[in-house]
Amino acid sequence: MKSIEFQFDERADGDDVPVSIDPTNPTQMLEVAFKKVCPGDIVWLSGVVVLDHEYEQDLEDEEEEDKREEESANITIIIQKTSSLIDTPKPIYTLEVDLAPASDDVAIPFSHVDVETTELSNVRYKVLVYSDEENPEDVDIEGPNTLTAIRFIKGNRS
């Protein structure tokens, strides 16, 4: 017989938290944790993140010859796996999305299945996000944002 373990993280409407423009230091949005994951266990991760692309051209920009054009923001969402037995965080899922200029409260759903092959303890799954925008104030986190994780446990253990 199989059993399950359920974890979730939810963040209410955002406070216009800017999304990082540095891929080496992305913004952490959500996180769930399991004390132990064993070989054969299946972890189903799903959720939604809500973002705004609030690019607005300044009047000063309009007067310049090389004004910045309104462009879509390329957003990268990563699910990262960490454990006390993993030396470096491991990206297990990546999703790229283009947000049109002046996009308001865009909900981006995601889903991923992680099949474990080794026994790990203190496992954390984190949702990280960054943007390729020039201005860090152009893209921000809204909400609600949710991450759910269901661990399907192989056999009669927990």
Rosetta constraint file for C-alpha pairs under 8 A:
AtomPair CA 1 CA 154 HARMONIC 7.81 0.50
AtomPair CA 1 CA 155 HARMONIC 5.81 0.50
AtomPair CA 1 CA 156 HARMONIC 6.27 0.50
AtomPair CA 2 CA 152 HARMONIC 6.86 0.50
AtomPair CA 2 CA 153 HARMONIC 5.67 0.50
AtomPair CA 2 CA 154 HARMONIC 5.51 0.50
AtomPair CA 2 CA 155 HARMONIC 5.39 0.50
AtomPair CA 2 CA 156 HARMONIC 6.43 0.50
AtomPair CA 3 CA 152 HARMONIC 6.12 0.50
AtomPair CA 3 CA 153 HARMONIC 5.32 0.50
AtomPair CA 3 CA 154 HARMONIC 7.36 0.50
AtomPair CA 3 CA 155 HARMONIC 7.68 0.50
AtomPair CA 3 CA 156 HARMONIC 7.25 0.50
AtomPair CA 3 CA 157 HARMONIC 7.97 0.50
AtomPair CA 3 CA 158 HARMONIC 7.78 0.50
AtomPair CA 4 CA 150 HARMONIC 6.62 0.50
AtomPair CA 4 CA 151 HARMONIC 5.40 0.50
AtomPair CA 4 CA 152 HARMONIC 4.67 0.50
AtomPair CA 4 CA 153 HARMONIC 5.65 0.50
AtomPair CA 5 CA 150 HARMONIC 5.75 0.50
AtomPair CA 5 CA 151 HARMONIC 5.02 0.50
AtomPair CA 5 CA 152 HARMONIC 6.78 0.50
AtomPair CA 5 CA 153 HARMONIC 7.57 0.50
AtomPair CA 6 CA 148 HARMONIC 7.49 0.50
AtomPair CA 6 CA 149 HARMONIC 5.86 0.50
AtomPair CA 6 CA 150 HARMONIC 4.65 0.50
AtomPair CA 6 CA 151 HARMONIC 6.38 0.50
AtomPair CA 7 CA 32 HARMONIC 6.15 0.50
AtomPair CA 7 CA 33 HARMONIC 7.10 0.50
AtomPair CA 7 CA 34 HARMONIC 7.81 0.50
AtomPair CA 7 CA 148 HARMONIC 5.94 0.50
AtomPair CA 7 CA 149 HARMONIC 5.20 0.50
AtomPair CA 7 CA 150 HARMONIC 6.53 0.50
AtomPair CA 8 CA 31 HARMONIC 7.89 0.50
AtomPair CA 8 CA 32 HARMONIC 5.94 0.50
AtomPair CA 8 CA 146 HARMONIC 7.36 0.50
AtomPair CA 8 CA 147 HARMONIC 5.57 0.50
AtomPair CA 8 CA 148 HARMONIC 4.32 0.50
AtomPair CA 8 CA 149 HARMONIC 6.08 0.50
AtomPair CA 9 CA 30 HARMONIC 6.13 0.50
AtomPair CA 9 CA 31 HARMONIC 6.13 0.50
AtomPair CA 9 CA 32 HARMONIC 6.14 0.50
AtomPair CA 9 CA 146 HARMONIC 5.81 0.50
AtomPair CA 9 CA 147 HARMONIC 5.26 0.50
AtomPair CA 9 CA 148 HARMONIC 6.57 0.50
AtomPair CA 10 CA 30 HARMONIC 7.22 0.50
AtomPair CA 10 CA 144 HARMONIC 7.11 0.50
AtomPair CA 10 CA 145 HARMONIC 5.67 0.50
AtomPair CA 10 CA 146 HARMONIC 4.42 0.50
AtomPair CA 10 CA 147 HARMONIC 6.44 0.50
AtomPair CA 11 CA 30 HARMONIC 7.62 0.50
AtomPair CA 11 CA 143 HARMONIC 6.79 0.50
AtomPair CA 11 CA 144 HARMONIC 5.64 0.50
AtomPair CA 11 CA 145 HARMONIC 5.13 0.50
AtomPair CA 11 CA 146 HARMONIC 6.46 0.50
AtomPair CA 12 CA 143 HARMONIC 5.56 0.50
AtomPair CA 12 CA 144 HARMONIC 4.48 0.50
AtomPair CA 12 CA 145 HARMONIC 6.54 0.50
AtomPair CA 13 CA 142 HARMONIC 5.37 0.50
AtomPair CA 13 CA 143 HARMONIC 3.82 0.50
AtomPair CA 13 CA 144 HARMONIC 4.73 0.50
AtomPair CA 13 CA 145 HARMONIC 7.52 0.50
AtomPair CA 14 CA 141 HARMONIC 5.61 0.50
AtomPair CA 14 CA 142 HARMONIC 4.09 0.50
AtomPair CA 14 CA 143 HARMONIC 5.16 0.50
AtomPair CA 14 CA 144 HARMONIC 7.14 0.50
AtomPair CA 15 CA 141 HARMONIC 7.45 0.50
AtomPair CA 15 CA 142 HARMONIC 6.82 0.50
AtomPair CA 16 CA 140 HARMONIC 5.38 0.50
AtomPair CA 16 CA 141 HARMONIC 5.68 0.50
AtomPair CA 16 CA 142 HARMONIC 6.14 0.50
AtomPair CA 17 CA 140 HARMONIC 5.22 0.50
AtomPair CA 17 CA 141 HARMONIC 5.20 0.50
AtomPair CA 17 CA 142 HARMONIC 7.49 0.50
AtomPair CA 18 CA 136 HARMONIC 6.18 0.50
AtomPair CA 18 CA 137 HARMONIC 5.69 0.50
AtomPair CA 18 CA 138 HARMONIC 7.58 0.50
AtomPair CA 18 CA 139 HARMONIC 5.98 0.50
AtomPair CA 18 CA 140 HARMONIC 4.16 0.50
AtomPair CA 18 CA 141 HARMONIC 6.30 0.50
AtomPair CA 19 CA 26 HARMONIC 7.58 0.50
AtomPair CA 19 CA 27 HARMONIC 5.90 0.50
AtomPair CA 19 CA 129 HARMONIC 6.75 0.50
AtomPair CA 19 CA 130 HARMONIC 5.65 0.50
AtomPair CA 19 CA 131 HARMONIC 6.48 0.50
AtomPair CA 19 CA 136 HARMONIC 6.54 0.50
AtomPair CA 19 CA 137 HARMONIC 7.68 0.50
AtomPair CA 19 CA 139 HARMONIC 5.69 0.50
AtomPair CA 19 CA 140 HARMONIC 5.07 0.50
AtomPair CA 19 CA 141 HARMONIC 6.52 0.50
AtomPair CA 20 CA 25 HARMONIC 7.06 0.50
AtomPair CA 20 CA 26 HARMONIC 5.33 0.50
AtomPair CA 20 CA 27 HARMONIC 5.41 0.50
AtomPair CA 20 CA 129 HARMONIC 7.15 0.50
AtomPair CA 20 CA 130 HARMONIC 4.83 0.50
AtomPair CA 20 CA 131 HARMONIC 6.19 0.50
AtomPair CA 20 CA 136 HARMONIC 6.34 0.50
AtomPair CA 21 CA 26 HARMONIC 7.33 0.50
AtomPair CA 21 CA 130 HARMONIC 5.47 0.50
AtomPair CA 21 CA 131 HARMONIC 4.86 0.50
AtomPair CA 21 CA 132 HARMONIC 5.64 0.50
AtomPair CA 21 CA 133 HARMONIC 6.25 0.50
AtomPair CA 21 CA 134 HARMONIC 7.22 0.50
AtomPair CA 21 CA 135 HARMONIC 7.70 0.50
AtomPair CA 21 CA 136 HARMONIC 5.93 0.50
AtomPair CA 22 CA 26 HARMONIC 6.05 0.50
AtomPair CA 22 CA 130 HARMONIC 6.58 0.50
AtomPair CA 22 CA 131 HARMONIC 7.48 0.50
AtomPair CA 22 CA 132 HARMONIC 7.87 0.50
AtomPair CA 23 CA 130 HARMONIC 6.02 0.50
AtomPair CA 23 CA 131 HARMONIC 7.72 0.50
AtomPair CA 26 CA 128 HARMONIC 5.81 0.50
AtomPair CA 26 CA 129 HARMONIC 5.38 0.50
AtomPair CA 26 CA 130 HARMONIC 5.03 0.50
AtomPair CA 27 CA 128 HARMONIC 5.43 0.50
AtomPair CA 27 CA 129 HARMONIC 5.24 0.50
AtomPair CA 27 CA 130 HARMONIC 6.23 0.50
AtomPair CA 28 CA 126 HARMONIC 6.97 0.50
AtomPair CA 28 CA 127 HARMONIC 6.01 0.50
AtomPair CA 28 CA 128 HARMONIC 4.45 0.50
AtomPair CA 28 CA 129 HARMONIC 6.56 0.50
AtomPair CA 29 CA 126 HARMONIC 7.45 0.50
AtomPair CA 29 CA 127 HARMONIC 5.55 0.50
AtomPair CA 29 CA 128 HARMONIC 5.75 0.50
AtomPair CA 29 CA 129 HARMONIC 7.23 0.50
AtomPair CA 29 CA 145 HARMONIC 7.96 0.50
AtomPair CA 30 CA 126 HARMONIC 5.69 0.50
AtomPair CA 30 CA 127 HARMONIC 5.08 0.50
AtomPair CA 30 CA 128 HARMONIC 7.43 0.50
AtomPair CA 30 CA 145 HARMONIC 7.76 0.50
AtomPair CA 30 CA 146 HARMONIC 7.21 0.50
AtomPair CA 30 CA 147 HARMONIC 6.41 0.50
AtomPair CA 31 CA 124 HARMONIC 6.77 0.50
AtomPair CA 31 CA 125 HARMONIC 5.61 0.50
AtomPair CA 31 CA 126 HARMONIC 4.37 0.50
AtomPair CA 31 CA 127 HARMONIC 6.31 0.50
AtomPair CA 31 CA 147 HARMONIC 7.20 0.50
AtomPair CA 32 CA 124 HARMONIC 5.72 0.50
AtomPair CA 32 CA 125 HARMONIC 5.45 0.50
AtomPair CA 32 CA 126 HARMONIC 6.72 0.50
AtomPair CA 32 CA 147 HARMONIC 7.43 0.50
AtomPair CA 32 CA 148 HARMONIC 7.60 0.50
AtomPair CA 32 CA 149 HARMONIC 7.10 0.50
AtomPair CA 33 CA 122 HARMONIC 6.82 0.50
AtomPair CA 33 CA 123 HARMONIC 5.54 0.50
AtomPair CA 33 CA 124 HARMONIC 4.34 0.50
AtomPair CA 33 CA 125 HARMONIC 6.36 0.50
AtomPair CA 34 CA 121 HARMONIC 7.51 0.50
AtomPair CA 34 CA 122 HARMONIC 5.89 0.50
AtomPair CA 34 CA 123 HARMONIC 5.21 0.50
AtomPair CA 34 CA 124 HARMONIC 6.52 0.50
AtomPair CA 35 CA 121 HARMONIC 5.48 0.50
AtomPair CA 35 CA 122 HARMONIC 4.54 0.50
AtomPair CA 35 CA 123 HARMONIC 6.27 0.50
AtomPair CA 36 CA 119 HARMONIC 7.35 0.50
AtomPair CA 36 CA 120 HARMONIC 5.73 0.50
AtomPair CA 36 CA 121 HARMONIC 4.31 0.50
AtomPair CA 36 CA 122 HARMONIC 5.92 0.50
AtomPair CA 36 CA 123 HARMONIC 6.52 0.50
AtomPair CA 37 CA 41 HARMONIC 6.50 0.50
AtomPair CA 37 CA 116 HARMONIC 7.11 0.50
AtomPair CA 37 CA 118 HARMONIC 7.96 0.50
AtomPair CA 37 CA 119 HARMONIC 5.76 0.50
AtomPair CA 37 CA 120 HARMONIC 5.26 0.50
AtomPair CA 37 CA 121 HARMONIC 6.36 0.50
AtomPair CA 37 CA 123 HARMONIC 7.06 0.50
AtomPair CA 38 CA 116 HARMONIC 6.47 0.50
AtomPair CA 38 CA 117 HARMONIC 7.28 0.50
AtomPair CA 38 CA 118 HARMONIC 6.02 0.50
AtomPair CA 38 CA 119 HARMONIC 4.24 0.50
AtomPair CA 38 CA 120 HARMONIC 6.36 0.50
AtomPair CA 38 CA 153 HARMONIC 7.88 0.50
AtomPair CA 39 CA 115 HARMONIC 7.99 0.50
AtomPair CA 39 CA 116 HARMONIC 5.10 0.50
AtomPair CA 39 CA 117 HARMONIC 4.41 0.50
AtomPair CA 39 CA 118 HARMONIC 4.71 0.50
AtomPair CA 39 CA 119 HARMONIC 5.56 0.50
AtomPair CA 40 CA 115 HARMONIC 6.57 0.50
AtomPair CA 40 CA 116 HARMONIC 5.61 0.50
AtomPair CA 40 CA 117 HARMONIC 6.10 0.50
AtomPair CA 40 CA 153 HARMONIC 7.65 0.50
AtomPair CA 40 CA 154 HARMONIC 5.98 0.50
AtomPair CA 41 CA 115 HARMONIC 6.10 0.50
AtomPair CA 41 CA 116 HARMONIC 5.50 0.50
AtomPair CA 41 CA 117 HARMONIC 7.93 0.50
AtomPair CA 41 CA 151 HARMONIC 6.73 0.50
AtomPair CA 41 CA 152 HARMONIC 5.67 0.50
AtomPair CA 41 CA 153 HARMONIC 5.02 0.50
AtomPair CA 41 CA 154 HARMONIC 5.48 0.50
AtomPair CA 42 CA 113 HARMONIC 6.85 0.50
AtomPair CA 42 CA 114 HARMONIC 5.82 0.50
AtomPair CA 42 CA 115 HARMONIC 4.61 0.50
AtomPair CA 42 CA 116 HARMONIC 6.26 0.50
AtomPair CA 42 CA 151 HARMONIC 5.67 0.50
AtomPair CA 42 CA 152 HARMONIC 5.08 0.50
AtomPair CA 42 CA 153 HARMONIC 6.89 0.50
AtomPair CA 43 CA 113 HARMONIC 5.75 0.50
AtomPair CA 43 CA 114 HARMONIC 5.07 0.50
AtomPair CA 43 CA 115 HARMONIC 6.40 0.50
AtomPair CA 43 CA 116 HARMONIC 7.82 0.50
AtomPair CA 43 CA 149 HARMONIC 6.42 0.50
AtomPair CA 43 CA 150 HARMONIC 5.51 0.50
AtomPair CA 43 CA 151 HARMONIC 4.34 0.50
AtomPair CA 43 CA 152 HARMONIC 6.22 0.50
AtomPair CA 44 CA 111 HARMONIC 7.43 0.50
AtomPair CA 44 CA 112 HARMONIC 5.98 0.50
AtomPair CA 44 CA 113 HARMONIC 4.48 0.50
AtomPair CA 44 CA 114 HARMONIC 6.34 0.50
AtomPair CA 44 CA 149 HARMONIC 5.53 0.50
AtomPair CA 44 CA 150 HARMONIC 5.18 0.50
AtomPair CA 44 CA 151 HARMONIC 6.47 0.50
AtomPair CA 45 CA 111 HARMONIC 5.58 0.50
AtomPair CA 45 CA 112 HARMONIC 5.20 0.50
AtomPair CA 45 CA 113 HARMONIC 6.13 0.50
AtomPair CA 45 CA 114 HARMONIC 7.75 0.50
AtomPair CA 45 CA 147 HARMONIC 7.02 0.50
AtomPair CA 45 CA 148 HARMONIC 5.73 0.50
AtomPair CA 45 CA 149 HARMONIC 4.54 0.50
AtomPair CA 45 CA 150 HARMONIC 6.69 0.50
AtomPair CA 46 CA 109 HARMONIC 7.56 0.50
AtomPair CA 46 CA 110 HARMONIC 5.57 0.50
AtomPair CA 46 CA 111 HARMONIC 4.13 0.50
AtomPair CA 46 CA 112 HARMONIC 6.37 0.50
AtomPair CA 46 CA 147 HARMONIC 5.83 0.50
AtomPair CA 46 CA 148 HARMONIC 5.43 0.50
AtomPair CA 46 CA 149 HARMONIC 6.62 0.50
AtomPair CA 47 CA 109 HARMONIC 5.75 0.50
AtomPair CA 47 CA 110 HARMONIC 5.55 0.50
AtomPair CA 47 CA 111 HARMONIC 6.57 0.50
AtomPair CA 47 CA 145 HARMONIC 7.45 0.50
AtomPair CA 47 CA 146 HARMONIC 5.07 0.50
AtomPair CA 47 CA 147 HARMONIC 4.34 0.50
AtomPair CA 47 CA 148 HARMONIC 5.97 0.50
AtomPair CA 48 CA 107 HARMONIC 6.31 0.50
AtomPair CA 48 CA 108 HARMONIC 5.36 0.50
AtomPair CA 48 CA 109 HARMONIC 4.22 0.50
AtomPair CA 48 CA 110 HARMONIC 6.14 0.50
AtomPair CA 48 CA 145 HARMONIC 5.59 0.50
AtomPair CA 48 CA 146 HARMONIC 5.39 0.50
AtomPair CA 48 CA 147 HARMONIC 6.77 0.50
AtomPair CA 49 CA 107 HARMONIC 5.72 0.50
AtomPair CA 49 CA 108 HARMONIC 5.26 0.50
AtomPair CA 49 CA 109 HARMONIC 6.57 0.50
AtomPair CA 49 CA 141 HARMONIC 7.87 0.50
AtomPair CA 49 CA 142 HARMONIC 7.94 0.50
AtomPair CA 49 CA 143 HARMONIC 6.88 0.50
AtomPair CA 49 CA 144 HARMONIC 7.32 0.50
AtomPair CA 49 CA 145 HARMONIC 4.72 0.50
AtomPair CA 49 CA 146 HARMONIC 6.67 0.50
AtomPair CA 50 CA 105 HARMONIC 5.71 0.50
AtomPair CA 50 CA 106 HARMONIC 5.29 0.50
AtomPair CA 50 CA 107 HARMONIC 4.36 0.50
AtomPair CA 50 CA 108 HARMONIC 6.11 0.50
AtomPair CA 50 CA 141 HARMONIC 6.18 0.50
AtomPair CA 50 CA 142 HARMONIC 5.19 0.50
AtomPair CA 50 CA 143 HARMONIC 5.07 0.50
AtomPair CA 50 CA 144 HARMONIC 6.68 0.50
AtomPair CA 50 CA 145 HARMONIC 6.12 0.50
AtomPair CA 51 CA 104 HARMONIC 7.25 0.50
AtomPair CA 51 CA 105 HARMONIC 5.47 0.50
AtomPair CA 51 CA 106 HARMONIC 5.32 0.50
AtomPair CA 51 CA 107 HARMONIC 6.72 0.50
AtomPair CA 51 CA 108 HARMONIC 7.90 0.50
AtomPair CA 51 CA 139 HARMONIC 6.90 0.50
AtomPair CA 51 CA 140 HARMONIC 5.71 0.50
AtomPair CA 51 CA 141 HARMONIC 4.70 0.50
AtomPair CA 51 CA 142 HARMONIC 5.22 0.50
AtomPair CA 51 CA 143 HARMONIC 7.41 0.50
AtomPair CA 52 CA 102 HARMONIC 7.46 0.50
AtomPair CA 52 CA 103 HARMONIC 5.62 0.50
AtomPair CA 52 CA 104 HARMONIC 4.81 0.50
AtomPair CA 52 CA 105 HARMONIC 5.25 0.50
AtomPair CA 52 CA 106 HARMONIC 6.28 0.50
AtomPair CA 52 CA 138 HARMONIC 7.98 0.50
AtomPair CA 52 CA 139 HARMONIC 5.50 0.50
AtomPair CA 52 CA 140 HARMONIC 5.37 0.50
AtomPair CA 52 CA 141 HARMONIC 6.49 0.50
AtomPair CA 52 CA 142 HARMONIC 6.64 0.50
AtomPair CA 53 CA 73 HARMONIC 7.12 0.50
AtomPair CA 53 CA 99 HARMONIC 6.44 0.50
AtomPair CA 53 CA 100 HARMONIC 7.03 0.50
AtomPair CA 53 CA 101 HARMONIC 5.77 0.50
AtomPair CA 53 CA 102 HARMONIC 5.36 0.50
AtomPair CA 53 CA 103 HARMONIC 5.04 0.50
AtomPair CA 53 CA 104 HARMONIC 6.51 0.50
AtomPair CA 53 CA 138 HARMONIC 5.64 0.50
AtomPair CA 53 CA 139 HARMONIC 4.52 0.50
AtomPair CA 53 CA 140 HARMONIC 6.80 0.50
AtomPair CA 54 CA 101 HARMONIC 6.68 0.50
AtomPair CA 54 CA 102 HARMONIC 4.91 0.50
AtomPair CA 54 CA 103 HARMONIC 6.67 0.50
AtomPair CA 54 CA 104 HARMONIC 7.31 0.50
AtomPair CA 54 CA 137 HARMONIC 7.90 0.50
AtomPair CA 54 CA 138 HARMONIC 5.16 0.50
AtomPair CA 54 CA 139 HARMONIC 6.16 0.50
AtomPair CA 54 CA 140 HARMONIC 7.91 0.50
AtomPair CA 55 CA 70 HARMONIC 7.26 0.50
AtomPair CA 55 CA 101 HARMONIC 5.86 0.50
AtomPair CA 55 CA 102 HARMONIC 5.86 0.50
AtomPair CA 55 CA 138 HARMONIC 5.09 0.50
AtomPair CA 55 CA 139 HARMONIC 7.68 0.50
AtomPair CA 56 CA 70 HARMONIC 7.99 0.50
AtomPair CA 56 CA 102 HARMONIC 7.36 0.50
AtomPair CA 57 CA 61 HARMONIC 6.34 0.50
AtomPair CA 57 CA 62 HARMONIC 7.19 0.50
AtomPair CA 57 CA 68 HARMONIC 7.71 0.50
AtomPair CA 57 CA 70 HARMONIC 7.73 0.50
AtomPair CA 58 CA 62 HARMONIC 6.71 0.50
AtomPair CA 59 CA 63 HARMONIC 6.92 0.50
AtomPair CA 60 CA 64 HARMONIC 6.87 0.50
AtomPair CA 61 CA 67 HARMONIC 5.36 0.50
AtomPair CA 61 CA 68 HARMONIC 7.19 0.50
AtomPair CA 62 CA 67 HARMONIC 6.11 0.50
AtomPair CA 63 CA 67 HARMONIC 7.64 0.50
AtomPair CA 70 CA 101 HARMONIC 6.15 0.50
AtomPair CA 71 CA 100 HARMONIC 6.82 0.50
AtomPair CA 71 CA 101 HARMONIC 6.05 0.50
AtomPair CA 72 CA 98 HARMONIC 5.73 0.50
AtomPair CA 72 CA 99 HARMONIC 5.15 0.50
AtomPair CA 72 CA 100 HARMONIC 4.36 0.50
AtomPair CA 72 CA 101 HARMONIC 5.49 0.50
AtomPair CA 73 CA 98 HARMONIC 5.47 0.50
AtomPair CA 73 CA 99 HARMONIC 5.05 0.50
AtomPair CA 73 CA 100 HARMONIC 6.56 0.50
AtomPair CA 73 CA 101 HARMONIC 7.29 0.50
AtomPair CA 73 CA 131 HARMONIC 6.61 0.50
AtomPair CA 73 CA 132 HARMONIC 6.39 0.50
AtomPair CA 73 CA 133 HARMONIC 5.86 0.50
AtomPair CA 73 CA 139 HARMONIC 7.75 0.50
AtomPair CA 74 CA 96 HARMONIC 6.81 0.50
AtomPair CA 74 CA 97 HARMONIC 5.85 0.50
AtomPair CA 74 CA 98 HARMONIC 4.61 0.50
AtomPair CA 74 CA 99 HARMONIC 6.52 0.50
AtomPair CA 74 CA 131 HARMONIC 5.76 0.50
AtomPair CA 74 CA 132 HARMONIC 5.55 0.50
AtomPair CA 74 CA 133 HARMONIC 7.29 0.50
AtomPair CA 75 CA 96 HARMONIC 5.56 0.50
AtomPair CA 75 CA 97 HARMONIC 5.10 0.50
AtomPair CA 75 CA 98 HARMONIC 6.02 0.50
AtomPair CA 75 CA 99 HARMONIC 7.19 0.50
AtomPair CA 75 CA 129 HARMONIC 7.08 0.50
AtomPair CA 75 CA 130 HARMONIC 5.94 0.50
AtomPair CA 75 CA 131 HARMONIC 4.59 0.50
AtomPair CA 75 CA 132 HARMONIC 6.72 0.50
AtomPair CA 76 CA 94 HARMONIC 6.90 0.50
AtomPair CA 76 CA 95 HARMONIC 5.74 0.50
AtomPair CA 76 CA 96 HARMONIC 4.51 0.50
AtomPair CA 76 CA 97 HARMONIC 6.48 0.50
AtomPair CA 76 CA 129 HARMONIC 5.62 0.50
AtomPair CA 76 CA 130 HARMONIC 5.50 0.50
AtomPair CA 76 CA 131 HARMONIC 6.30 0.50
AtomPair CA 77 CA 94 HARMONIC 5.70 0.50
AtomPair CA 77 CA 95 HARMONIC 5.11 0.50
AtomPair CA 77 CA 96 HARMONIC 6.32 0.50
AtomPair CA 77 CA 127 HARMONIC 6.95 0.50
AtomPair CA 77 CA 128 HARMONIC 5.76 0.50
AtomPair CA 77 CA 129 HARMONIC 4.55 0.50
AtomPair CA 77 CA 130 HARMONIC 6.88 0.50
AtomPair CA 78 CA 91 HARMONIC 6.53 0.50
AtomPair CA 78 CA 92 HARMONIC 7.56 0.50
AtomPair CA 78 CA 93 HARMONIC 5.63 0.50
AtomPair CA 78 CA 94 HARMONIC 4.54 0.50
AtomPair CA 78 CA 95 HARMONIC 6.48 0.50
AtomPair CA 78 CA 126 HARMONIC 7.93 0.50
AtomPair CA 78 CA 127 HARMONIC 5.71 0.50
AtomPair CA 78 CA 128 HARMONIC 5.10 0.50
AtomPair CA 78 CA 129 HARMONIC 6.25 0.50
AtomPair CA 79 CA 91 HARMONIC 5.85 0.50
AtomPair CA 79 CA 92 HARMONIC 5.83 0.50
AtomPair CA 79 CA 93 HARMONIC 5.10 0.50
AtomPair CA 79 CA 94 HARMONIC 6.57 0.50
AtomPair CA 79 CA 125 HARMONIC 6.46 0.50
AtomPair CA 79 CA 126 HARMONIC 5.51 0.50
AtomPair CA 79 CA 127 HARMONIC 4.70 0.50
AtomPair CA 79 CA 128 HARMONIC 6.38 0.50
AtomPair CA 80 CA 89 HARMONIC 6.32 0.50
AtomPair CA 80 CA 90 HARMONIC 5.42 0.50
AtomPair CA 80 CA 91 HARMONIC 4.22 0.50
AtomPair CA 80 CA 92 HARMONIC 5.79 0.50
AtomPair CA 80 CA 93 HARMONIC 7.21 0.50
AtomPair CA 80 CA 124 HARMONIC 7.99 0.50
AtomPair CA 80 CA 125 HARMONIC 5.56 0.50
AtomPair CA 80 CA 126 HARMONIC 5.10 0.50
AtomPair CA 80 CA 127 HARMONIC 6.47 0.50
AtomPair CA 80 CA 128 HARMONIC 7.35 0.50
AtomPair CA 81 CA 89 HARMONIC 5.76 0.50
AtomPair CA 81 CA 90 HARMONIC 5.06 0.50
AtomPair CA 81 CA 91 HARMONIC 6.15 0.50
AtomPair CA 81 CA 92 HARMONIC 6.65 0.50
AtomPair CA 81 CA 123 HARMONIC 7.01 0.50
AtomPair CA 81 CA 124 HARMONIC 5.68 0.50
AtomPair CA 81 CA 125 HARMONIC 4.68 0.50
AtomPair CA 81 CA 126 HARMONIC 6.53 0.50
AtomPair CA 82 CA 86 HARMONIC 6.22 0.50
AtomPair CA 82 CA 88 HARMONIC 7.23 0.50
AtomPair CA 82 CA 89 HARMONIC 4.88 0.50
AtomPair CA 82 CA 90 HARMONIC 6.38 0.50
AtomPair CA 82 CA 122 HARMONIC 7.98 0.50
AtomPair CA 82 CA 123 HARMONIC 5.66 0.50
AtomPair CA 82 CA 124 HARMONIC 5.13 0.50
AtomPair CA 82 CA 125 HARMONIC 6.55 0.50
AtomPair CA 83 CA 87 HARMONIC 7.90 0.50
AtomPair CA 83 CA 89 HARMONIC 7.81 0.50
AtomPair CA 83 CA 120 HARMONIC 6.50 0.50
AtomPair CA 83 CA 121 HARMONIC 6.06 0.50
AtomPair CA 83 CA 122 HARMONIC 5.27 0.50
AtomPair CA 83 CA 123 HARMONIC 4.40 0.50
AtomPair CA 83 CA 124 HARMONIC 6.24 0.50
AtomPair CA 84 CA 120 HARMONIC 7.50 0.50
AtomPair CA 84 CA 121 HARMONIC 6.13 0.50
AtomPair CA 84 CA 122 HARMONIC 5.82 0.50
AtomPair CA 84 CA 123 HARMONIC 7.19 0.50
AtomPair CA 85 CA 120 HARMONIC 6.22 0.50
AtomPair CA 85 CA 121 HARMONIC 6.83 0.50
AtomPair CA 92 CA 114 HARMONIC 7.71 0.50
AtomPair CA 93 CA 112 HARMONIC 6.97 0.50
AtomPair CA 95 CA 110 HARMONIC 7.97 0.50
AtomPair CA 99 CA 103 HARMONIC 6.39 0.50
AtomPair CA 99 CA 106 HARMONIC 7.99 0.50
AtomPair CA 105 CA 142 HARMONIC 6.42 0.50
AtomPair CA 105 CA 143 HARMONIC 7.55 0.50
AtomPair CA 127 CA 147 HARMONIC 7.96 0.50
AtomPair CA 131 CA 139 HARMONIC 7.30 0.50
AtomPair CA 133 CA 138 HARMONIC 6.98 0.50
AtomPair CA 133 CA 139 HARMONIC 7.66 0.50
AtomPair CA 153 CA 157 HARMONIC 6.95 0.50
AtomPair CA 153 CA 158 HARMONIC 6.76 0.50
